[in-house]
């Protein structure tokens, strides 16, 4: 999560995109999401199949090609999503849509990361703390959209505008399942 936030913040000015994530939004990603996500993943019951895996190499890249393809700079650079969002002063509606899409894609990808199985529901309901924490982060994000205002650089979205983060999150979920099927990481 942090790598993608840094890359987005680094690449954006080079691509003539102004401040895709504000400092407060990056703090939200670092403090809230990373902390709660660590708790969510830390509470997952260990699976015997992971104990059979060989240790990762020290030279193995931290950022995989898969992770790199998930970076959401295309949201900002292409005109594919802009027509869905209302015109607004300072482009706040579009940037709220971007921030919410970024958070939703990360949260929904947590379901992909949680298991190597294509079926993301495999053992999911045994991990009540995982579901509770991910649900809480979704709720906090939704609240920030409605009341974040100038501090979070957010504004309420319409139902149609909310469809973009939801659909992008589902695309990440589907891409993750396809990636697992193609790389045969499942048994």
C-alpha positions in Angstrom: 0.0 0.0 0.0 2.7 2.4 1.0 4.8 1.6 -2.1 1.9 2.4 -4.4 1.0 5.6 -2.5 4.7 6.8 -2.8 4.9 5.8 -6.5 1.6 7.6 -7.3 2.8 10.7 -5.5 6.2 10.5 -7.2 4.9 9.8 -10.7 1.9 12.2 -10.7 3.9 15.4 -11.1 6.0 13.8 -13.9 2.7 13.0 -15.7 1.3 16.5 -15.1 -1.2 15.4 -12.4 -1.5 17.6 -9.4 -1.6 16.1 -5.9 -3.5 12.8 -6.4 -3.3 12.1 -2.7 -3.1 14.8 -0.1 -0.8 14.5 2.9 -3.8 13.8 5.1 -5.0 11.1 2.8 -1.6 9.5 2.8 -1.6 9.7 6.6 -5.0 7.9 6.5 -3.5 5.2 4.4 -0.4 4.9 6.6 -2.0 5.2 10.1 -5.5 3.8 9.7 -5.3 1.3 6.9 -1.9 -0.1 7.5 -2.4 -0.5 11.2 -5.9 -2.0 10.9 -4.9 -4.2 7.9 -2.0 -5.5 10.0 -4.4 -6.4 12.7 -6.8 -8.0 10.3 -4.1 -10.1 8.7 -2.5 -10.9 12.0 -5.8 -12.3 13.3 -6.2 -14.8 10.5 -5.7 -18.4 11.6 -2.5 -19.9 10.1 -3.0 -22.4 7.3 -0.9 -25.6 7.2 -0.3 -25.1 3.5 1.8 -21.9 4.1 4.1 -23.8 6.5 5.0 -26.1 3.5 6.2 -23.1 1.4 9.9 -22.4 1.0 11.2 -19.1 2.4 11.2 -16.1 0.1 14.6 -15.1 -1.3 16.3 -12.0 0.1 16.7 -10.8 -3.5 13.1 -11.2 -4.4 11.4 -8.0 -5.3 9.2 -6.4 -2.8 7.0 -4.9 -5.5 5.9 -7.6 -7.9 4.8 -7.0 -11.5 1.3 -7.8 -10.3 1.4 -5.0 -7.7 2.8 -2.6 -10.3 -0.2 -3.2 -12.6 -2.6 -2.3 -9.9 -1.3 1.2 -9.5 -4.3 3.5 -10.2 -2.5 6.3 -12.0 -4.6 5.4 -15.1 -7.7 6.6 -13.3 -6.2 10.1 -13.2 -4.5 10.1 -16.6 -7.2 8.7 -18.9 -10.6 10.3 -19.5 -12.4 6.9 -18.9 -13.7 7.9 -15.5 -14.0 11.7 -15.6 -17.4 11.8 -17.4 -19.0 9.9 -14.5 -18.1 12.6 -12.0 -19.8 16.0 -11.8 -17.8 19.2 -12.6 -16.7 20.8 -9.3 -14.6 23.6 -7.9 -11.1 22.4 -7.6 -12.1 19.0 -9.2 -13.0 17.8 -5.7 -15.7 15.4 -6.8 -13.3 13.6 -9.2 -10.5 13.6 -6.6 -13.0 12.2 -4.0 -13.9 9.5 -6.6 -10.2 8.8 -7.1 -9.3 8.6 -3.4 -12.3 6.4 -2.7 -11.5 4.1 -5.6 -7.9 3.8 -4.4 -9.1 2.8 -0.9 -11.8 0.4 -2.2 -9.3 -1.3 -4.5 -6.9 -1.8 -1.7 -9.5 -3.1 0.7 -11.1 -5.5 -1.8 -7.6 -6.7 -2.8 -7.2 -7.8 0.8 -9.6 -10.6 0.0 -7.4 -11.7 -2.8 -4.2 -11.5 -0.7 -5.8 -13.4 2.2 -5.7 -16.7 0.4 -4.0 -18.4 -2.5 -7.2 -20.1 -3.4 -9.2 -18.8 -6.3 -12.3 -19.0 -4.1 -11.9 -15.9 -1.8 -14.6 -17.3 0.5 -12.4 -20.2 1.5 -12.3 -20.0 5.3 -13.5 -16.3 5.1 -16.2 -16.6 7.7 -13.9 -18.1 10.2 -12.0 -14.8 10.2 -14.5 -12.6 11.9 -11.9 -10.1 13.0 -10.6 -9.8 9.4 -14.2 -9.1 8.2 -14.9 -6.7 11.0 -11.7 -4.7 10.5 -12.1 -4.5 6.7 -15.7 -3.5 7.2 -14.7 -0.8 9.7 -12.2 0.6 7.2 -14.9 0.7 4.5 -17.2 2.5 6.9 -14.5 5.0 7.9 -13.9 5.7 4.2 -17.6 6.2 3.5 -17.9 8.6 6.5 -14.8 10.6 5.3 -16.5 11.0 1.9 -19.5 12.6 3.5 -17.9 14.6 6.3 -14.2 14.9 5.4 -14.6 18.2 3.7 -11.5 20.4 3.3 -9.4 18.4 5.8 -9.7 15.1 3.8 -10.3 16.8 0.4 -13.6 14.9 0.0 -17.2 15.7 -0.8 -20.3 13.6 -1.0 -20.7 11.5 -4.1 -23.9 10.6 -6.0 -25.0 7.0 -6.4 -23.7 6.9 -10.0 -20.3 8.3 -8.8 -20.2 5.7 -6.0 -20.5 3.0 -8.7 -16.9 3.7 -10.0 -15.1 2.8 -6.7 -17.3 -0.3 -6.3 -16.8 -1.5 -9.9 -13.1 -0.8 -9.8 -12.9 -2.8 -6.6 -14.7 -5.7 -8.1 -12.4 -5.6 -11.1 -9.4 -5.9 -8.8 -11.1 -8.9 -7.2 -11.7 -10.6 -10.5 -8.2 -9.8 -11.8 -6.8 -11.3 -8.6 -8.8 -14.5 -9.1 -7.7 -14.7 -12.8 -4.1 -14.1 -11.8 -4.3 -16.9 -9.3 -5.8 -19.2 -11.9 -3.2 -18.3 -14.5 -0.2 -18.8 -12.2 -1.7 -22.0 -10.7 -1.1 -20.8 -7.1 -4.1 -22.8 -6.0 -4.5 -26.5 -5.4 
